[in-house]
Amino acid sequence: MTKRQLGRTDLSFEPLVFGGNVFGWTLEEAETFKVLDAFLDAGFAAIDTADSYGKGKSETILGNWMKARGNRARVVVMTKVASEMASPEEKGLSARWITAEVENSLRRLQTDHIDLYQSHRPDPETPQAETLEVYDRLVKAGKVRWIGASNFSAEQHAEAEALSIGKGWTRYESEQPEYNLYARDRFEGSLQDFCIANQIGVIPYFSLAAGFLTGKYRSEADFGQSPRGARMGRYLDDKGLRILAAMDKVAAETGAKLAEIALAWLNAQPGVTAAIASATSLEQLASLAKGVRLELSPAQLEALTAAGR
């Protein structure tokens, strides 16, 4: 599969972004190094994290890996700001907080620039103009190459786009929504349409619905299989079971694993640049790589889409 370009940037990468929320949580540092080594060796480059993942631990581990391997130039580093850190005052998208926190992220990542710096979530306390102006200063200073957003609505993106055009500021080049075979309402419709019309890259998170779309959670008895099991109750309903049944059918036809089918469906959706997914073993990583390079037939894609309606 060919690389995809993110929005109007010069960032291009295979349609898989490694989700760094597992660093220091379900994947300790030594194992993180092994999996990320294999990730790069498989031809991938983009890694997404956030300051709040492990309260800085994820960024720190990623920075340690890049420093140890001397591979910063090969990695597309994506991180986020806005979620609460050590105190209620350390969050949001104010100029004060972004100016301070970007330095902390750069220090933890052990780099002089961030490729994609993202607003983790909207901040109702801060005008978008304040946020975009400080981002523009960071881009001009070379500390950030491009900016993106996460969990924004079409209306919020439209406001930001208008401000960026009107003021000549850097613009949001990406949106990171929750989007997968099960959870579709937040993206499909006006947000998807806006992103396509304005060439805003889309990097969905929860691509595997926190693991539900791997097929290993089919009853409440399966919830104890991992730390993510507690989240599975939200998916284990009639719709979730319909989706699993449709995926089982496609798996029988293709020989692919369910996680691979979920990623193949997601990356085939209009506007999607690359799916975010995490692996905690080399076996899981190999499966993710197969998934983003798997091409499903139009009939298979439609059957999966219909199951989740």
Buried (B, 14 or more C-beta within 10 A) or exposed (E): EEEBBBBEBEBBBBBBBBBBBBBBBEBEBEBBBBBBBBBBEBEBBBBBBBBBBBBBBBBBBBBBBBEEBEBBEEBBBBBBBBBBBEEEEBBBBBBEBBEEBBEBBBEBBBBEBBBBBBBBBBBEEBBBBBBBBBBBBBBEEEBBBBBBBBBBBBEBBBBBBEBBEEEEBBBBBBBBBBBBBBBBEBBBEEBBEBBEEBEBBBBBBBBBBBBBBBBBBEEEEBBEEBEBBEBBEEBBEEBBEBBBEBBEBBBEBBEBBBBBBBBBBBBBBEBBBBBBBBBBEBEBBBBBBBBBBBEBEEEBBEBBBEBBE
